[in-house]
């Protein structure tokens, strides 16, 4: 969308441990990232670190940036640049910090802050999976095109972003969320307890009867692969349950928004053990009181990373339909369909593209 735009936007990857500062032009990084300790426990020190990081980026540029734009992990009044609420990774921001206005005062340029899930979805919609799918459909002769996208992130938590009709949907309160949906296997418990890094390690411990196993999700994956010692069946089952709980939440949102789904984050490396149960859940059925079977998602769900499934997704069931009272025909495709794909950009790149594009489209 802005691949030929020469304006510069400063970016930040704000994490509880490190803040990584950089700058983008024409949708690409133009300087080496600058990493600094976040100092998230101390508000004064954290804000000073941000000013220092942004200042170092500006000193490396050959012209003045037009904006600062970045993602922040946690609840906020993003429209007004105010961070506050339950922020495990940034405890010093919990009581509310006017971060956007503070940085605007310091640097004299617009500052845009968004949820990381939102920017992931936006980046994928503009420069990732959405244009890629539409381009492939066109090349395969399909008239179908997609404009709605749900972006999910698997990592420390279970994040979501929503793009409707090609536009980022921040909701009325900057509060489009998925972590708090119902857990498929634990009614009354939030979905994030089943779709997060901690869920994989916890479930593996429960299945093996050893909660002190000391493995992170990568370790559990290595056990599933048989490359390190451990209970292989339990490791595979831990990822299967992760996929089931994730698919349950995704089915709800997909049905309500009629969107394609893209998934990013560190845990996508375990997709081979997660995706089968996720797709099975999204393709499952419910019943009416009279016993009639109804699809859980009111569209057929395809694995867009599977070439055979993508071919069927593109082909659909298009057929000619005669217009009543004439010899003229129109093309009719009765197949309602959606699909799920793993991000090809990666979450960090998609978030950066989203942040860059959001800033340029807002000024």
C-alpha positions in Angstrom: 0.0 0.0 0.0 2.9 2.4 0.8 5.7 0.5 -0.8 6.7 3.6 -2.9 6.2 6.2 -0.1 9.4 7.9 0.9 8.2 9.2 4.3 9.8 7.8 7.4 8.0 6.4 10.4 9.8 5.5 13.7 8.7 2.1 15.1 9.0 0.4 18.5 8.6 -3.2 19.5 7.6 -2.7 23.2 8.2 -5.8 25.3 8.3 -6.2 29.1 12.0 -7.1 28.9 13.3 -5.1 25.9 12.2 -2.2 23.8 13.5 -2.4 20.2 13.5 0.9 18.2 13.8 1.2 14.4 12.5 3.2 11.4 10.7 2.3 8.2 10.5 3.8 4.8 8.5 2.3 1.9 7.5 -0.5 4.2 11.0 -1.6 4.9 13.4 -1.1 7.8 16.1 1.5 7.0 18.3 1.3 10.1 19.6 -1.5 12.4 17.3 -1.9 15.3 18.3 -0.4 18.6 17.6 -2.5 21.7 17.3 -1.3 25.3 16.1 -2.7 28.5 12.5 -1.7 29.0 12.7 -0.9 32.7 9.0 -1.6 32.8 8.9 -1.7 36.6 9.9 2.0 36.9 7.8 4.6 35.1 10.3 7.4 35.1 13.1 5.1 33.9 10.9 3.4 31.3 9.8 6.7 29.8 13.4 8.0 29.8 14.4 4.8 28.0 11.8 5.4 25.3 12.9 9.0 24.8 16.5 7.9 24.6 15.7 5.1 22.1 13.6 7.3 19.8 16.3 10.0 20.0 19.0 7.6 18.9 16.9 6.5 15.9 16.2 10.1 14.8 20.0 10.8 15.0 20.6 8.1 12.5 18.1 9.3 9.9 18.8 11.5 6.9 15.5 13.4 7.2 12.9 14.1 9.9 10.3 11.3 10.5 6.6 12.1 10.0 5.4 10.0 12.9 6.0 7.5 15.6 3.9 4.4 15.4 4.1 1.2 17.5 2.2 -1.6 19.3 1.8 -1.9 23.0 1.0 -5.2 24.8 -2.1 -4.7 26.9 -5.3 -2.7 27.4 -5.4 1.0 26.5 -7.3 3.9 25.2 -5.4 3.7 21.9 -7.3 6.4 20.2 -5.9 8.9 22.7 -2.6 7.2 23.3 -3.3 6.4 27.0 -1.9 3.1 28.4 -3.4 1.7 31.5 -5.2 -1.2 33.2 -4.0 -4.8 33.8 -0.5 -4.8 32.3 1.6 -7.8 33.6 4.6 -6.8 31.4 4.4 -3.0 32.2 3.3 -2.8 35.8 4.3 0.8 36.2 1.7 1.8 33.6 -1.2 0.2 35.4 -2.7 3.4 36.8 -2.8 5.1 33.4 -0.1 6.9 31.4 -0.7 9.4 28.6 2.2 7.9 26.6 1.1 9.2 23.2 0.7 12.8 24.3 4.0 12.6 26.3 6.0 11.5 23.2 4.3 14.0 21.0 5.4 16.8 23.4 8.9 15.4 23.3 9.3 15.0 19.6 6.8 17.3 17.9 5.4 14.7 15.6 2.2 12.5 15.7 2.3 9.4 17.8 0.1 6.4 17.1 -0.2 3.4 19.5 -2.2 0.3 18.8 -2.8 -3.1 20.2 -0.2 -5.6 18.8 -3.0 -8.0 17.7 -4.7 -5.2 15.8 -1.5 -4.2 14.0 -0.7 -7.9 13.2 -4.0 -8.3 11.5 -3.7 -4.9 9.7 -0.2 -5.7 8.4 -1.4 -9.1 7.1 -4.4 -7.4 5.5 -2.3 -4.8 3.7 0.9 -6.7 2.9 0.5 -10.3 3.9 -2.0 -13.1 3.7 -5.1 -11.2 2.4 -3.5 -9.8 -0.8 -1.7 -13.1 -1.2 -4.9 -15.1 -1.1 -6.7 -12.7 -3.4 -3.8 -12.8 -5.9 -3.8 -16.6 -5.9 -7.5 -16.7 -6.4 -7.3 -14.3 -9.4 -4.5 -16.4 -10.9 -6.6 -19.5 -10.6 -9.5 -17.9 -12.4 -11.7 -17.5 -9.3 -14.0 -14.4 -9.0 -14.0 -14.7 -5.2 -12.2 -12.0 -3.2 -11.8 -11.4 0.5 -11.9 -8.2 2.5 -12.3 -9.4 6.1 -9.5 -10.9 8.2 -9.0 -12.1 11.7 -5.4 -12.1 12.9 -4.5 -14.3 15.9 -1.2 -14.4 17.8 0.0 -17.5 19.7 2.6 -16.6 22.3 2.6 -15.4 25.9 -1.1 -14.8 25.4 -3.9 -15.3 22.9 -4.2 -12.1 20.9 -6.6 -11.0 18.1 -7.0 -8.2 15.5 -9.9 -7.6 13.2 -9.9 -6.0 9.7 -13.4 -5.5 8.2 -13.8 -4.4 4.6 -10.1 -3.7 4.4 -10.1 -1.3 7.5 -8.8 -1.9 10.9 -11.6 -2.5 13.4 -10.6 -1.1 16.8 -14.1 -1.3 18.2 -15.8 1.4 20.2 -13.4 1.0 23.2 -10.2 -0.3 21.6 -11.3 -3.6 23.1 -11.6 -6.3 20.5 -10.4 -9.3 22.5 -10.3 -13.1 22.3 -8.4 -14.1 25.5 -11.5 -13.8 27.6 -13.8 -16.1 25.5 -14.9 -19.4 27.1 -12.4 -22.3 27.4 -13.7 -25.2 25.4 -12.8 -27.8 28.0 -13.1 -25.7 31.2 -16.4 -23.8 31.2 -16.1 -20.6 33.1 -12.4 -20.3 32.5 -10.9 -18.0 29.9 -9.6 -19.4 26.6 -6.1 -18.0 27.1 -5.6 -20.6 29.8 -5.7 -23.1 27.0 -4.1 -21.0 24.2 -0.8 -19.6 25.5 2.7 -20.8 26.1 1.9 -21.5 29.8 -1.0 -23.7 28.7 1.3 -26.1 26.7 3.7 -26.5 29.7 0.9 -26.8 32.2 -1.1 -29.4 30.2 2.1 -31.5 29.5 2.8 -31.4 33.3 -0.8 -32.5 34.1 -0.7 -35.4 31.6 2.6 -36.7 32.8 1.9 -36.1 36.5 5.1 -34.0 36.7 4.4 -30.3 37.0 8.1 -29.6 37.7 9.2 -31.0 34.3 11.1 -27.7 33.5 10.2 -27.7 29.8 9.1 -24.6 27.8 6.9 -25.0 24.7 9.9 -25.5 22.5 11.0 -28.3 24.9 7.6 -29.9 24.7 7.8 -29.7 20.9 11.2 -31.4 21.0 9.6 -34.2 23.1 6.8 -34.6 20.6 9.4 -34.8 17.8 11.3 -37.4 19.7 14.5 -35.4 19.7 14.8 -35.2 23.5 13.6 -37.6 26.2 10.1 -37.3 27.6 6.5 -38.5 27.2 5.9 -38.2 23.5 2.2 -39.0 23.6 1.6 -36.4 26.3 3.5 -33.8 24.4 1.5 -34.4 21.2 -1.7 -34.3 23.3 -0.8 -31.0 24.9 -0.6 -29.4 21.4 -3.8 -31.2 20.3 -5.7 -29.7 23.2 -4.1 -26.2 22.5 -5.5 -26.5 18.9 -8.9 -27.6 20.1 -9.3 -24.7 22.5 -8.0 -22.2 19.9 -10.3 -23.6 17.2 -13.3 -23.2 19.5 -12.6 -19.5 20.1 -11.8 -18.9 16.4 -15.0 -20.6 15.3 -17.1 -18.1 17.3 -15.3 -15.0 15.9 -15.2 -16.4 12.3 -18.9 -17.0 12.4 -19.7 -13.5 13.6 -17.4 -11.7 11.2 -17.3 -14.0 8.2 -13.5 -13.5 7.9 -10.4 -15.3 6.8 -8.0 -16.3 9.6 -4.3 -15.8 9.8 -2.2 -17.0 12.7 1.3 -15.7 13.9 3.5 -15.9 16.9 6.2 -18.2 18.3 4.0 -21.2 18.8 3.1 -21.5 15.1 6.4 -23.5 14.9 4.3 -26.4 16.4 1.6 -26.1 13.8 1.9 -29.7 12.7 0.5 -30.8 16.1 -1.9 -27.9 16.5 -3.7 -27.4 13.2 -5.5 -30.8 12.9 -7.5 -30.4 16.1 -8.0 -26.6 15.4 -9.5 -27.4 12.0 -11.5 -30.3 13.4 -13.1 -27.9 15.9 -13.9 -25.3 13.4 -15.5 -27.9 11.1 -17.5 -29.5 14.0 -21.3 -29.4 14.3 -23.9 -28.4 16.8 -27.6 -29.6 17.1 -30.9 -28.0 17.4 -33.4 -29.2 20.0 -35.2 -31.1 17.3 -32.0 -33.0 16.4 -31.0 -31.1 13.3 -27.3 -30.8 12.7 -25.8 -27.3 12.1 -22.2 -26.5 11.1 -20.3 -24.8 13.9 -19.0 -22.3 11.4 -21.5 -21.3 8.8 -18.9 -21.6 6.0 -16.7 -24.5 4.9 -13.3 -24.1 6.5 -10.2 -24.7 4.4 -6.6 -25.1 5.3 -5.0 -22.5 3.0 -1.5 -23.8 3.5 -2.6 -27.1 2.0 -2.3 -27.0 -1.8 -5.1 -29.4 -2.5 -7.5 -27.7 -0.1 -6.6 -24.3 -1.6 -7.4 -25.6 -5.1 -10.9 -26.6 -3.8 -11.2 -23.3 -2.0 -10.5 -21.4 -5.2 -12.7 -23.6 -7.3 -15.8 -23.5 -5.1 -19.0 -24.8 -6.8 -19.4 -22.1 -9.5 -22.0 -23.0 -12.1 -24.1 -21.1 -14.7 -27.6 -20.1 -13.5 -30.2 -19.1 -16.0 -32.1 -15.9 -15.4 -35.8 -16.6 -15.1 -37.7 -15.7 -18.3 -34.6 -15.3 -20.6 -31.8 -17.2 -22.1 -29.2 -15.2 -20.2 -27.1 -16.9 -17.5 -25.1 -15.6 -14.6 -22.4 -17.3 -12.5 -23.7 -18.7 -9.2 -21.4 -20.1 -6.5 -23.4 -21.5 -3.6 -20.4 -22.5 -1.6 -19.8 -20.2 1.4 -16.2 -20.7 2.4 -13.4 -19.3 4.5 -9.9 -20.4 5.3 -7.1 -20.5 7.9 -3.4 -19.9 7.2 -0.2 -19.5 9.2 1.5 -16.1 8.6 4.1 -16.1 5.9 5.4 -12.7 7.0 5.8 -13.6 10.7 4.2 -11.6 13.5 7.0 -9.1 14.0 7.1 -8.1 10.3 3.3 -7.9 10.0 3.0 -5.7 13.1 5.7 -3.4 11.7 3.9 -3.1 8.4 0.7 -2.5 10.3 2.2 0.2 12.4 3.8 1.9 9.5 0.7 1.8 7.3 -1.6 3.0 10.2 0.5 6.1 10.7 0.7 7.1 7.1 -3.0 6.5 6.6 -3.8 8.7 9.6 -1.7 11.8 8.9 
